[in-house]
Amino acid sequence: MNFEPSREFATQQLEKFINKNLVEYSRLRNFDFGPNNRSNISCLSPYVTHGIISELEILNKCLKKFSFLKSEKFIQEIFWRIYWKGWLELRPKVWVDFLKDLKEIKPSFQNNQNYLSAINGKTKIECFDNWVNELKNYNYLHNHTRMWFASIWIFTLGLPWQLGAEFFTKYLYDGDSASNTLGWRWVAGVQTKGKNYVALEWNIKKFTNNRFSNIKLNENPTQVIDDRNYSIINNSFINSNLSSNQDLLIFENNLSFEQSDFNNQSFKNIYFVFKGNDTRQIQLDEKVLSFKKSLINNQIENLKNKSFNCKIINIQDLKNIKESLLALYPSVGENLDFINLNNLKNISFLYRKIDQFSWKYCNKGFFNFKNYIPKIIQEFI
Ligand SMILES: Cc1cc2nc3c(=O)[nH]c(=O)nc-3n(C[C@H](O)[C@H](O)[C@H](O)COP(=O)(O)OP(=O)(O)OC[C@H]3O[C@@H](n4cnc5c(N)ncnc54)[C@H](O)[C@@H]3O)c2cc1C
């Protein structure tokens, strides 16, 4: 498995997946055949998370080749991402509470044997230890494996989901505040209250082609209780006024300016904002930071070839800029936290059209959201 940090690689990967593997996606997607055999899934998440390719671009390509019915499962997965994002945007306190819980919990687990064994891949649960090494080596895990991993972490090793979400964020190339936090909450059974995801030995064996033995798990766990309820905030996600010749900020979630809704506007300068570990609440592995930096540099290179004025700046530099700035909306997560914590009121946001249109349907569960997928597709494709 190879994640080259460039838009060119990402678009080739998309083409290849759609042309060769999409037809079998629905039948094979749940199998984890190991890091050397990933053709049954797209492996696009590191690029989608960084906005190197957009969800709309994927949907467009997909629907040009296949009917909605033939590609429905894959399309739904793309919409899971949009849904999780919107769900968190409507309830940003879930993110705030996750970071607060993490800060409170972490010190008491520093010498916890189960925690240390888990993060070092020494639990003696063969599959789990294997996945820890795979995550650290490849900075990616298959979706089904993420579910098993999180379930074993929470229910067999008895560790808080928040520490697991932090561990994933540290190592995943696709680490995403919404998909990751809500994915862990979902497995724990606090997202859809009372419905936890329990990893079962037979299921792991079947969907890993019997690659692992010694899978002794707690298959009848007690519930994780979290009584907090989150009400929906009132935010209409309206764009700030665009005037020509302003500066534009791009954060790590929207790197491909040319794919954005604002690619026809003229901006004086485009600043790509890099956020290092000095300003992060969750520290990232050096490989992940370097992946992000390389993606940014690749975008700058591409834009410079087209005569755009653009450069990379450190997020700390935003504190020294006093004039008003426009920014492609960074979404609930560490970059938005930085803007809010530092009270950078001179930054105003531009939202993606697909988010503005879709997020209003994220007020309930995914099964409700799913009903709007054809409507969203009709609006944009
Ligand atoms: C505990 C847990 C943590 C996760 N953390 C992240 C994360 O930090 N970042 C992240 O992008 N995804 C996360 N996911 C979702 C999912 O596992 C990955 O998006 C998927 O494995 C990426 O591989 P792929 O690109 O080959 O996916 P494919 O199966 O090829 O799907 C295509 C695209 O659809 C989207 N997608 C697919 N499944 C999901 C899903 N369940 N939720 C949201 N979007 C989805 C992704 O953008 C993906 O690239 C998490 C899931 C779980 C259970």
The ligand as a Gaussian input file, in Angstrom:
#p B3LYP/6-31G(d) Opt

LIG

0 1
 C      -13.433000       3.760000      14.532000
 C      -13.406000       4.349000      13.150000
 C      -12.584000       5.441000      12.887000
 C      -12.554000       6.008000      11.593000
 N      -11.751000       7.109000      11.386000
 C      -11.764000       7.715000      10.155000
 C      -10.978000       8.877000       9.909000
 O      -10.283000       9.400000      10.786000
 N      -11.005000       9.403000       8.642000
 C      -11.763000       8.853000       7.642000
 O      -11.746000       9.369000       6.523000
 N      -12.532000       7.776000       7.877000
 C      -12.557000       7.186000       9.085000
 N      -13.336000       6.081000       9.291000
 C      -14.227000       5.611000       8.208000
 C      -13.655000       4.555000       7.271000
 O      -13.065000       3.525000       8.003000
 C      -12.623000       5.110000       6.276000
 O      -13.124000       6.260000       5.647000
 C      -12.329000       4.072000       5.183000
 O      -11.822000       2.907000       5.783000
 C      -11.324000       4.613000       4.202000
 O      -10.907000       3.652000       3.289000
 P      -11.257000       3.755000       1.744000
 O      -10.922000       5.112000       1.244000
 O      -10.653000       2.595000       1.056000
 O      -12.828000       3.614000       1.811000
 P      -13.877000       3.143000       0.705000
 O      -14.605000       1.974000       1.250000
 O      -13.271000       2.983000      -0.627000
 O      -14.922000       4.356000       0.708000
 C      -14.768000       5.500000      -0.132000
 C      -14.763000       6.767000       0.702000
 O      -15.970000       6.907000       1.447000
 C      -15.716000       7.490000       2.721000
 N      -16.079000       6.515000       3.752000
 C      -16.112000       5.171000       3.632000
 N      -16.559000       4.589000       4.767000
 C      -16.780000       5.601000       5.634000
 C      -17.266000       5.665000       6.973000
 N      -17.600000       4.580000       7.663000
 N      -17.374000       6.882000       7.561000
 C      -17.050000       8.000000       6.885000
 N      -16.604000       8.001000       5.613000
 C      -16.477000       6.832000       4.999000
 C      -14.214000       7.800000       2.759000
 O      -14.000000       9.144000       2.379000
 C      -13.647000       6.832000       1.742000
 O      -12.435000       7.280000       1.181000
 C      -13.368000       5.477000      10.577000
 C      -14.184000       4.366000      10.847000
 C      -14.186000       3.808000      12.107000
 C      -15.063000       2.616000      12.367000

